[in-house]
Amino acid sequence: MTFLPFYDIFCYFLAYFYAIKHVIEHDFFEILAFFVFFPRFSSLLNRYTTLGTKNIDTMNIIESALENDHVKLRPTDDILGIEICGSIKNVIAIANGMLDGMQLPISTQAMMITESLNDIKELIDALGGRKTTILSFAGFGDLLLTCTSVKSRNFSFGRIIGQGATKEEKEEHLQ
């Protein structure tokens, strides 16, 4: 298990804020980054992210500032595709959590995720994005993480629904 030393973390954040400052100063507002597997710093292992922008200068600035031995950025200009992936995965995670809460077999959850991947792919294509975006960190990576982790708010919420939680328990979970 490899951990980033404190100095590396400090340098990473400085580079990140410099890159964001540069993006704002130069009006490169077409940036969209999904920090998949980034949300908690309790584990400082490798991070994988889909970086979406239609501006090549923005892409180069962010890549040079953030990518290193511990951070992998996979660039794309399919903003629509990663927006679709990022929004729909939450609904699917709630549904998959419900399946888990009802104690259905893991194969049922796997079927749900598999069918969802296909549906998202077709939706991306129908709305003008690229089908292959579903295979990115923002697509399959984020979907798999959100639909299977008890640390996922949406999966956990679906789970308590599937377990038959009362209205009060559901509201408490949302707090």
C-alpha positions in Angstrom: 0.0 0.0 0.0 1.5 3.3 -1.1 0.6 6.6 0.6 1.3 10.1 -0.6 3.6 12.0 1.8 2.1 15.2 3.3 4.4 17.3 1.1 3.0 15.7 -2.0 -0.5 16.3 -0.9 0.3 19.9 -0.2 1.9 20.3 -3.7 -1.0 18.5 -5.3 -3.5 21.0 -3.8 -1.4 24.0 -4.8 -1.3 22.7 -8.3 -5.0 22.0 -8.3 -5.9 25.5 -7.2 -3.4 27.1 -9.6 -5.0 25.1 -12.4 -8.5 26.1 -11.4 -7.5 29.8 -11.0 -5.9 29.7 -14.5 -9.1 28.2 -16.0 -11.2 30.9 -14.5 -8.9 33.7 -15.5 -8.8 32.6 -19.1 -12.6 31.9 -19.4 -12.2 28.2 -20.1 -15.6 27.4 -18.6 -16.1 24.2 -20.6 -14.3 22.2 -17.9 -16.0 19.3 -16.2 -14.1 16.9 -14.1 -15.6 13.9 -12.3 -13.4 13.0 -9.3 -14.4 9.4 -9.3 -12.9 7.6 -6.2 -11.8 11.0 -4.9 -14.4 11.9 -2.2 -12.5 10.9 0.9 -8.9 11.6 1.8 -8.8 9.0 4.5 -7.3 6.7 1.9 -4.5 8.4 -0.1 -4.1 5.8 -2.7 -4.2 6.3 -6.5 -7.0 8.4 -7.9 -8.7 8.0 -11.3 -10.7 10.8 -12.9 -12.4 11.6 -16.2 -11.5 15.1 -17.2 -14.0 16.6 -19.7 -13.5 19.8 -21.6 -13.8 20.9 -25.2 -10.9 23.3 -24.8 -7.5 21.7 -25.5 -5.6 24.4 -23.6 -7.7 23.7 -20.5 -7.1 20.0 -20.8 -3.4 20.5 -21.1 -3.3 22.9 -18.1 -5.3 20.6 -15.8 -3.4 17.5 -16.9 0.0 19.1 -16.3 -1.1 20.4 -12.9 -2.7 17.3 -11.6 -1.5 14.2 -13.3 1.3 12.3 -11.5 2.2 8.8 -10.2 -0.9 8.8 -8.0 -3.5 10.7 -10.2 -4.6 9.4 -13.5 -6.7 11.7 -15.7 -8.4 10.4 -18.8 -9.5 13.3 -21.0 -12.6 13.5 -23.1 -14.5 16.2 -25.0 -17.8 14.3 -24.5 -19.2 16.7 -21.9 -22.8 15.5 -22.6 -21.8 11.9 -22.2 -20.2 12.4 -18.8 -23.1 14.6 -17.6 -25.5 11.8 -18.5 -23.4 9.2 -16.7 -23.0 11.4 -13.6 -26.7 12.1 -13.2 -28.3 8.7 -14.1 -26.0 6.6 -11.9 -27.6 8.1 -8.8 -31.1 6.7 -9.6 -29.6 3.4 -10.5 -27.7 3.3 -7.2 -30.9 3.8 -5.3 -32.6 1.0 -7.2 -29.6 -1.3 -6.7 -29.5 -0.5 -3.0 -33.2 -1.4 -2.8 -32.3 -4.8 -4.4 -29.6 -5.2 -1.7 -32.0 -4.2 1.1 -34.5 -6.8 -0.1 -31.7 -9.4 0.2 -32.0 -10.4 -3.5 -29.1 -12.4 -4.9 -26.0 -10.4 -6.0 -26.6 -11.7 -9.5 -29.8 -9.6 -9.6 -27.8 -6.5 -8.7 -25.2 -7.4 -11.4 -28.0 -7.8 -13.9 -29.3 -4.4 -12.9 -25.9 -2.7 -13.4 -25.3 -4.5 -16.7 -28.7 -3.5 -18.1 -28.2 0.0 -16.9 -24.9 0.3 -18.7 -26.6 -0.6 -21.9 -29.4 1.8 -21.3 -27.1 4.7 -20.5 -25.0 3.9 -23.6 -28.1 4.1 -25.8 -29.3 7.3 -24.1 -25.9 9.0 -24.6 -26.0 8.0 -28.3 -29.6 9.2 -28.7 -28.8 12.6 -27.2 -25.7 13.1 -29.3 -22.8 11.9 -27.1 -20.4 9.1 -27.7 -21.4 5.6 -26.6 -17.8 4.8 -25.5 -18.1 7.4 -22.7 -19.9 4.7 -20.6 -16.6 2.8 -20.4 -14.8 5.8 -18.7 -14.1 6.4 -15.1 -17.1 8.8 -15.2 -19.2 6.0 -16.7 -18.7 2.4 -15.6 -16.2 3.4 -12.9 -18.6 5.8 -11.1 -21.6 3.6 -11.7 -20.0 0.5 -10.2 -18.7 2.5 -7.2 -22.0 4.3 -6.6 -24.1 1.2 -7.1 -22.2 -1.2 -4.8 -20.6 0.8 -2.0 -22.2 1.2 1.4 -20.3 4.5 1.5 -22.5 5.7 -1.4 -25.4 7.9 -0.1 -27.7 6.7 -2.9 -26.9 3.0 -2.5 -27.4 3.3 1.3 -30.6 5.2 0.9 -32.0 2.5 -1.5 -30.9 -0.1 0.9 -32.9 1.2 3.8 -35.9 1.6 1.5 -35.5 -2.1 0.5 -35.3 -3.1 4.1 -38.7 -1.5 4.7 -37.6 1.7 6.6 -40.3 3.9 7.9 -40.8 7.5 6.6 -39.0 8.8 9.7 -36.0 6.5 9.1 -35.8 7.6 5.5 -35.9 11.3 6.5 -33.3 10.7 9.1 -31.0 9.1 6.6 -31.3 12.1 4.3 -30.2 14.5 7.0 
